[in-house]
Amino acid sequence: MRARAEFTVEPFVDGNPGPHVVAALDAVRLAGLEPDIGPFGTVVAGDAAAVIEAVAAMLAAARLAGATRVSLQVDFGA
């Protein structure tokens, strides 16, 4: 089964992703997925187990690096 996750890490500052965003992106890359960074959110897609693992790592990394909020949507079978 495949999955697609879209997330936004806050606080958001245009043109300056901040350490909380960098940490989130690094975490999904370390989990083996390449994030597609868009203007309103970042998308990762792949095998459902890999996406779940990447999302868990992203949430932990973002929180530890100072994120105040993470908005997340996950679609299975995408």
Protein Blocks (a to p, Z undefined) as FASTA:
>chain_A
ZZddddddddddehilojmlmmmmmmmmmnopacdddfkbccddddfklmmmmmmmmmmm
mmmnopabdcddddehZZ
